[in-house]
Amino acid sequence: MRKDFSRSRLVGLLSEWVPEEAPASREDFAQRLSQWLAVSDAITLRAAHQSIPPVAGGRPARSSADTPAAATAALGEHVQRVRTGLVKAITASPSPSTRAPRERLPAPPVEAAAPDDGFAPFQQRYLALQRQMALQIEALRGQVRSALTKASPRLAPLAAFDAVLERMLGAREQKLMGTVPQVLERRFGQLRAEHSPEPDTGTSPHGWQQAFGKDMEAALLAELEVRLQPVKGMMEALNNEVEKHA
């Protein structure tokens, strides 16, 4: 296994902002992952594996249930639309008067924000965007699994295992993602301490908040890519299968 497997952009950013010395692990990724799973989880995985029918060798016969190239392309476009929409939500400065009620998010703090607002407005926005990502990507992941199951018997096991892993690791993922705002709050405190207002400097005492807003945006975009990894992996498998039997 690659030694830098866990060094996603998100992990790199958080480590850069709040560096902490951690002992190097001698375990590979599979060993560390096993620590997340209880005995009952292992039984669930085994049962899921045994429920998968064997796939006959050679080229699988095409059927009316197979997903054609056009449908796969349409699904890929849908995945991209969801990603683009989430990126826009993360990078936009929402205006309550121009957004639909269901799309409203707390506006990002601006330079003129009152000093005593603290981290709260940033935290509110981060948590709202996390919820939006979780809901949309959960639905998207289910759609891609359904497409895999219909496309080919060879892809059905991948869809089945993804469903099982999502149920087993979802709570753990939610807990880990919940620590990101905590790290950002520490980053916020560091920047505020480093940029305490000085009289007669001619500069805004709150300009550093905009810099922190960019840091938070970078963390959200990196988190989005982490959350989308299962979807991207399954779409790659689906595209490969369709191209192989086109």
C-alpha positions as CSV (number, residue, x, y, z in Angstrom):
1,M,0.0,0.0,0.0
2,R,1.1,3.6,-0.7
3,K,2.6,5.2,2.5
4,D,0.9,8.5,1.7
5,F,-2.5,6.9,1.1
6,S,-4.2,9.0,3.8
7,R,-2.5,12.3,2.8
8,S,-5.4,13.8,1.0
9,R,-5.5,17.5,0.4
10,L,-7.8,17.9,3.4
11,V,-5.4,16.1,5.7
12,G,-2.5,18.2,4.3
13,L,-4.3,21.5,4.9
14,L,-5.3,20.6,8.5
15,S,-1.8,19.4,9.3
16,E,-0.3,22.6,7.9
17,W,-2.6,24.9,9.8
18,V,-2.4,23.1,13.2
19,P,0.7,20.9,13.1
20,E,0.8,18.2,15.7
21,E,3.5,15.6,16.1
22,A,2.1,12.1,15.6
23,P,4.0,8.8,16.0
24,A,4.6,7.1,12.6
25,S,2.3,4.1,12.2
26,R,3.9,0.8,11.0
27,E,0.5,-0.5,10.0
28,D,-0.6,-0.4,6.4
29,F,-4.0,1.0,5.3
30,A,-5.8,-2.4,5.5
31,Q,-4.6,-2.9,9.1
32,R,-5.7,0.6,10.2
33,L,-9.1,0.1,8.5
34,S,-9.7,-3.1,10.4
35,Q,-9.5,-1.1,13.6
36,W,-12.7,0.8,12.5
37,L,-14.7,-2.4,12.1
38,A,-16.2,-4.5,14.9
39,V,-16.7,-8.2,14.9
40,S,-20.3,-7.7,13.8
41,D,-19.1,-5.6,10.9
42,A,-16.8,-8.4,9.7
43,I,-19.7,-10.8,9.9
44,T,-21.8,-8.3,7.8
45,L,-19.1,-8.0,5.2
46,R,-18.7,-11.8,5.0
47,A,-22.5,-12.3,4.6
48,A,-22.5,-9.6,1.8
49,H,-19.6,-11.4,0.0
50,Q,-21.3,-14.8,0.3
51,S,-24.6,-13.4,-1.1
52,I,-22.9,-12.3,-4.3
53,P,-23.5,-14.9,-7.1
54,P,-20.5,-16.1,-9.0
55,V,-19.8,-14.4,-12.3
56,A,-19.2,-16.7,-15.3
57,G,-15.9,-16.3,-17.1
58,G,-15.5,-14.7,-20.5
59,R,-17.4,-11.7,-21.9
60,P,-20.7,-11.2,-20.0
61,A,-23.8,-11.5,-22.2
62,R,-25.5,-8.1,-22.8
63,S,-29.1,-7.7,-21.8
64,S,-31.8,-5.1,-21.8
65,A,-30.8,-4.3,-18.2
66,D,-27.3,-3.2,-19.2
67,T,-26.6,0.5,-19.0
68,P,-25.8,1.9,-22.5
69,A,-23.0,4.3,-23.2
70,A,-25.5,7.2,-23.5
71,A,-27.1,6.6,-20.1
72,T,-23.6,6.2,-18.5
73,A,-22.6,9.5,-20.1
74,A,-25.8,11.2,-18.8
75,L,-25.0,9.9,-15.3
76,G,-21.5,11.2,-15.5
77,E,-22.9,14.6,-16.5
78,H,-25.3,14.5,-13.5
79,V,-22.4,13.7,-11.2
80,Q,-20.5,16.7,-12.6
81,R,-23.5,18.9,-12.1
82,V,-23.8,17.9,-8.5
83,R,-20.1,18.6,-7.9
84,T,-20.3,21.9,-9.7
85,G,-23.3,23.0,-7.7
86,L,-21.6,22.2,-4.4
87,V,-18.4,24.0,-5.5
88,K,-20.6,27.1,-6.3
89,A,-22.3,26.9,-2.9
90,I,-18.9,26.7,-1.2
91,T,-17.3,29.6,-3.2
92,A,-20.3,31.9,-3.5
93,S,-21.3,34.8,-1.3
94,P,-25.0,34.1,-0.8
95,S,-27.5,36.9,-0.8
96,P,-30.8,35.9,1.0
97,S,-32.8,38.1,-1.3
98,T,-31.6,36.3,-4.5
99,R,-31.6,32.7,-3.3
100,A,-34.4,30.2,-2.9
101,P,-35.3,29.4,0.8
102,R,-34.1,25.8,0.5
103,E,-30.7,27.0,-0.9
104,R,-30.0,29.7,1.7
105,L,-26.8,29.4,3.6
106,P,-25.3,31.7,6.2
107,A,-23.4,34.4,4.4
108,P,-19.6,34.3,4.9
109,P,-18.4,36.9,7.3
110,V,-16.9,39.9,5.7
111,E,-14.2,42.4,6.6
112,A,-16.6,44.7,8.3
113,A,-17.9,42.0,10.7
114,A,-17.9,43.0,14.3
115,P,-14.9,41.7,16.3
116,D,-17.1,40.0,18.9
117,D,-18.7,37.8,16.3
118,G,-15.8,35.4,16.7
119,F,-15.8,32.0,15.0
120,A,-19.6,31.4,15.3
121,P,-20.5,32.8,11.8
122,F,-17.8,30.7,10.1
123,Q,-18.8,27.6,12.0
124,Q,-22.5,28.0,11.1
125,R,-21.6,28.3,7.5
126,Y,-19.3,25.3,7.5
127,L,-21.8,23.0,9.2
128,A,-24.5,24.1,6.8
129,L,-22.3,23.3,3.8
130,Q,-21.3,19.9,5.4
131,R,-24.9,19.0,5.7
132,Q,-25.6,20.0,2.1
133,M,-22.6,17.9,0.9
134,A,-23.7,14.9,2.9
135,L,-27.3,14.9,1.7
136,Q,-26.5,15.4,-2.0
137,I,-23.6,13.0,-2.2
138,E,-25.5,10.3,-0.3
139,A,-28.3,10.4,-2.9
140,L,-25.7,10.5,-5.7
141,R,-23.9,7.5,-4.4
142,G,-27.1,5.5,-4.4
143,Q,-27.8,6.5,-8.0
144,V,-24.4,5.3,-9.1
145,R,-24.7,2.1,-7.2
146,S,-28.0,1.4,-9.0
147,A,-26.4,2.1,-12.3
148,L,-23.6,-0.3,-11.6
149,T,-26.0,-3.1,-10.6
150,K,-27.9,-2.6,-13.9
151,A,-24.9,-2.3,-16.1
152,S,-23.2,-5.7,-15.5
153,P,-23.0,-8.7,-13.2
154,R,-19.3,-7.9,-12.9
155,L,-20.1,-4.5,-11.2
156,A,-22.9,-5.7,-8.9
157,P,-20.4,-6.8,-6.2
158,L,-18.8,-3.4,-6.2
159,A,-22.2,-1.8,-5.7
160,A,-23.1,-4.2,-2.9
161,F,-19.8,-3.7,-1.0
162,D,-20.1,0.1,-1.3
163,A,-23.6,0.0,0.2
164,V,-22.3,-2.2,3.1
165,L,-19.3,0.0,3.7
166,E,-21.4,3.2,3.6
167,R,-23.6,1.8,6.3
168,M,-20.7,0.6,8.4
169,L,-18.3,3.6,8.0
170,G,-20.8,6.4,7.6
171,A,-21.0,7.2,11.3
172,R,-17.2,7.1,11.6
173,E,-16.8,9.4,8.6
174,Q,-19.4,11.8,10.1
175,K,-17.4,11.9,13.3
176,L,-14.1,12.5,11.6
177,M,-15.5,15.3,9.4
178,G,-17.0,16.8,12.6
179,T,-13.4,17.5,13.8
180,V,-12.6,19.8,10.8
181,P,-14.5,22.8,12.2
182,Q,-12.7,22.2,15.5
183,V,-9.3,22.5,13.8
184,L,-10.5,25.5,11.9
185,E,-11.6,27.2,15.2
186,R,-8.0,26.7,16.5
187,R,-6.7,28.2,13.2
188,F,-9.1,31.1,13.7
189,G,-7.8,31.7,17.2
190,Q,-4.2,31.7,16.0
191,L,-4.8,34.2,13.3
192,R,-6.8,36.5,15.5
193,A,-4.0,36.4,18.1
194,E,-1.4,37.1,15.4
195,H,-3.3,40.0,13.9
196,S,-4.6,41.9,16.9
197,P,-5.5,45.4,15.8
198,E,-2.8,48.1,16.2
199,P,-3.7,51.8,16.3
200,D,-2.7,54.2,13.5
201,T,-1.5,51.5,11.1
202,G,-3.9,52.5,8.4
203,T,-5.0,48.9,7.8
204,S,-8.2,47.2,8.6
205,P,-8.2,45.3,11.9
206,H,-10.4,42.5,10.4
207,G,-8.6,41.9,7.1
208,W,-7.3,38.6,8.4
209,Q,-10.8,37.3,8.6
210,Q,-11.0,37.3,4.8
211,A,-7.8,35.3,4.7
212,F,-9.3,32.8,7.1
213,G,-12.4,32.7,5.0
214,K,-10.2,31.5,2.1
215,D,-8.7,28.9,4.3
216,M,-12.1,27.6,5.2
217,E,-13.1,27.6,1.6
218,A,-10.1,25.5,0.8
219,A,-11.0,23.0,3.5
220,L,-14.5,22.7,2.2
221,L,-13.3,22.1,-1.3
222,A,-10.9,19.5,-0.1
223,E,-13.6,17.8,2.0
224,L,-15.8,17.7,-1.0
225,E,-13.2,15.7,-3.0
226,V,-12.9,13.3,-0.1
227,R,-16.6,12.7,0.1
228,L,-16.8,12.2,-3.7
229,Q,-14.1,9.6,-3.9
230,P,-16.5,6.6,-3.7
231,V,-18.6,8.1,-6.4
232,K,-15.6,8.7,-8.6
233,G,-14.3,5.2,-8.1
234,M,-17.6,3.6,-9.1
235,M,-18.0,5.9,-12.1
236,E,-14.6,4.9,-13.3
237,A,-15.5,1.3,-13.0
238,L,-18.8,1.9,-14.8
239,N,-17.1,3.8,-17.7
240,N,-14.5,1.0,-18.1
241,E,-17.1,-1.6,-18.3
242,V,-19.2,0.2,-20.8
243,E,-16.2,1.0,-23.0
244,K,-15.1,-2.7,-22.8
245,H,-18.4,-4.0,-24.1
246,A,-19.5,-1.2,-26.4
